[in-house]
Amino acid sequence: MDGRWLELADGVFARRHDGLDLTTGLVLGADRALVVDTRGDDVQGAELAAAVRTVTTLPPVVAITHAHFDHCFGTSAFPGVPVYAQAGCAAALAVTAAAQRAEWVRHHRDAGDDRTADALAATVPVLPDVPVCPRPGSSHPVDLGGRVVELVHPGPAHTGHDLAVHVPDARVLFAGDLLENGAPPSVGPDAYPSRWPDALALLLARDAATYVPGHGDPMSPGEAATQHAGLLAAAGAAAGAAAGAGAAAGAAAGAAAAAGAGAADGGAADGGATGPGR
């Protein structure tokens, strides 16, 4: 069975997986267990469900941190249970699932991993059915019996529909892919890099002693803060570059206008061939 459990606090676990260095979670209450993310295909989901049963026989509920395949394509292994996700997650998954599957089937075949490619090709993702936290900064309590966890949408960051799971009594926060340990955060085409620092800051403001990233080992508040500082610096650099590009484009537009005026007067202007958009 792939993976190993790490007990972070009483009844709160992270499970580390070799594939993509993924990290899933498990939170136990008196009546129910909350599974955080379900892995990347039907087979991997079934392995996770079996691993959960080695820890607890409590009936599960599921929380999905976002609609990327490696976090949610294994949900079929948890049939008939509530599957929580941010309000935009189901629609995002419905739109992108086929393309994600095709891309990663190719990736696994190119890597010579036909077993994983075949499992992913045969997987039909299950959409989350309990939409929560429609607005940035909103939260939703889930009562597990003697323990209430908070589902939190910190705002657009890694995706537009990120969901974190905060266990206040244990001071543990599952951050999804807003945090990664061992590699820089993944900024894909559906990410919001300029808004990511603010979203992560909202999570860092919560009372947590342990932050669980979507990939890699659990992190201390200091490690999470260091990653936040890096994101903030990157966002600032990108904003500065964009401002510089805008100023250059404006200067080029002015030069082109001046060149046009000079030509109308019968004169020649240096750089007249340079126009906006170069």
MONOR-V97249 format. One record per residue. N is the residue number from 1. PHI is phi in radians with two decimals (NA if undefined). PSI is psi in whole degrees, -180 to 180 (none if undefined). Layout:
BEGIN
n=<N;N>
phi=<PHI;PHI>
psi=<PSI;PSI>
END
This chain:
BEGIN
n=<1;2;3;4;5;6;7;8;9;10;11;12;13;14;15;16;17;18;19;20;21;22;23;24;25;26;27;28;29;30;31;32;33;34;35;36;37;38;39;40;41;42;43;44;45;46;47;48;49;50;51;52;53;54;55;56;57;58;59;60;61;62;63;64;65;66;67;68;69;70;71;72;73;74;75;76;77;78;79;80;81;82;83;84;85;86;87;88;89;90;91;92;93;94;95;96;97;98;99;100;101;102;103;104;105;106;107;108;109;110;111;112;113;114;115;116;117;118;119;120;121;122;123;124;125;126;127;128;129;130;131;132;133;134;135;136;137;138;139;140;141;142;143;144;145;146;147;148;149;150;151;152;153;154;155;156;157;158;159;160;161;162;163;164;165;166;167;168;169;170;171;172;173;174;175;176;177;178;179;180;181;182;183;184;185;186;187;188;189;190;191;192;193;194;195;196;197;198;199;200;201;202;203;204;205;206;207;208;209;210;211;212;213;214;215;216;217;218;219;220;221;222;223;224;225;226;227;228;229;230;231;232;233;234;235;236;237;238;239;240;241;242;243;244;245;246;247;248;249;250;251;252;253;254;255;256;257;258;259;260;261;262;263;264;265;266;267;268;269;270;271;272;273;274;275;276;277;278>
phi=<NA;-1.26;1.86;-2.59;-1.50;-2.09;-1.50;-1.59;-2.83;-1.03;1.31;-2.23;-2.26;-2.01;-2.06;-1.70;-2.11;-1.19;-1.07;1.02;0.98;-1.23;-2.23;-1.91;-2.47;-2.58;-2.21;-1.77;-1.97;-1.41;-2.00;-2.50;-2.11;-1.77;-1.72;-1.78;1.26;-2.25;1.36;-1.88;-2.90;-1.06;-1.17;-1.11;-1.09;-1.13;-1.09;-1.15;-1.05;-1.14;-1.14;-1.04;-1.20;-1.31;-1.75;-2.66;-1.82;-1.10;-1.13;-1.61;-2.18;-2.18;-2.15;-1.82;-1.37;-3.05;-1.61;-1.40;-0.97;-1.18;-1.80;-2.50;-1.35;-1.65;-1.16;-1.05;-1.31;-2.17;-1.25;1.27;-1.94;-1.10;-2.11;-1.46;-2.81;-1.04;-0.99;-1.62;-1.21;-1.05;-1.12;-1.09;-1.16;-1.05;-1.35;-1.83;-1.02;-1.10;-1.18;-1.06;-1.07;-1.07;-1.08;-1.46;-1.10;-1.05;-1.02;-1.17;-1.16;-1.07;-1.47;1.40;-1.79;-1.18;-1.08;-1.19;-1.06;-1.13;-1.11;-1.19;-1.06;-1.54;-1.51;-1.91;-1.06;-1.70;-1.36;-1.09;-2.10;-2.17;-1.32;-2.41;0.92;-1.23;-2.00;-0.96;1.53;-1.42;-2.42;-2.49;-1.41;-2.20;-1.54;-1.65;1.62;1.31;-2.67;-1.93;-1.78;-1.95;-1.54;-2.30;-1.77;-1.38;1.98;-1.04;-2.72;-1.10;-2.44;-1.49;-2.35;-1.16;-2.34;-1.89;-2.16;-1.88;-1.90;-1.06;-1.19;-1.69;0.99;-2.13;-2.30;-1.55;-1.70;1.03;-1.52;-1.13;-2.20;-2.37;-2.07;1.77;-2.74;-1.14;-0.98;-1.48;-1.89;-1.67;-1.17;-1.76;-1.55;-2.19;-1.08;-1.28;-1.79;-1.00;-1.00;-1.16;-1.12;-1.17;-1.05;-1.08;-1.24;-1.18;-1.35;-1.36;-1.40;-2.46;-1.74;-2.37;-1.95;-1.79;-1.39;-1.24;-2.47;1.75;-1.29;-0.95;-2.14;-1.39;-0.98;-1.13;-1.13;-1.12;-1.14;-1.10;-1.15;-1.06;-1.07;-1.13;-1.11;-1.13;-1.13;-1.12;-1.12;-1.13;-1.12;-1.13;-1.13;-1.12;-1.13;-1.13;-1.13;-1.12;-1.12;-1.14;-1.13;-1.13;-1.12;-1.11;-1.12;-1.13;-1.11;-1.10;-1.11;-1.13;-1.11;-1.12;-1.10;-1.12;-1.14;-1.11;-1.12;-1.13;-1.51;1.54;-1.77;-1.88;-2.11;-1.10;1.31;-1.13;-1.42;-1.57;-2.21;-1.04;1.61;-1.16>
psi=<128;137;168;144;140;121;116;-29;176;113;17;123;150;144;126;133;145;-43;117;17;34;150;123;178;163;128;125;135;-166;-26;-29;162;135;123;127;107;157;8;-167;2;177;-41;-46;-38;-41;-38;-41;-43;-40;-39;-38;-40;-18;-16;-39;151;7;146;137;155;162;142;130;127;-28;174;21;141;-39;-14;-14;-3;-6;11;-21;-19;-5;65;144;14;154;135;105;145;161;153;-27;-1;-46;-44;-41;-42;-42;-38;-36;-9;-47;-43;-40;-45;-47;-43;-44;-23;-45;-44;-48;-38;-42;-30;0;15;74;-30;-49;-38;-44;-42;-42;-41;-31;-4;130;110;144;127;142;147;4;90;135;169;64;-23;147;133;-7;157;164;124;143;117;114;1;102;-1;126;125;154;122;133;131;105;-7;170;135;-100;-36;-178;-1;36;145;130;159;115;129;90;-42;-26;-8;45;138;122;114;-1;-150;13;-24;144;145;125;-8;157;153;144;118;97;-174;-18;13;164;75;-31;-23;-12;-47;-41;-40;-45;-36;-36;-40;-39;-22;-14;158;98;139;-18;129;127;115;168;-23;134;178;156;153;151;164;-37;-42;-41;-40;-36;-42;-38;-43;-39;-42;-40;-42;-42;-41;-40;-41;-41;-41;-41;-41;-40;-41;-40;-41;-38;-41;-41;-41;-40;-42;-40;-40;-42;-41;-40;-41;-42;-39;-40;-41;-40;-41;-37;-28;3;4;173;140;134;139;20;-19;-7;122;177;144;-2;none>
END
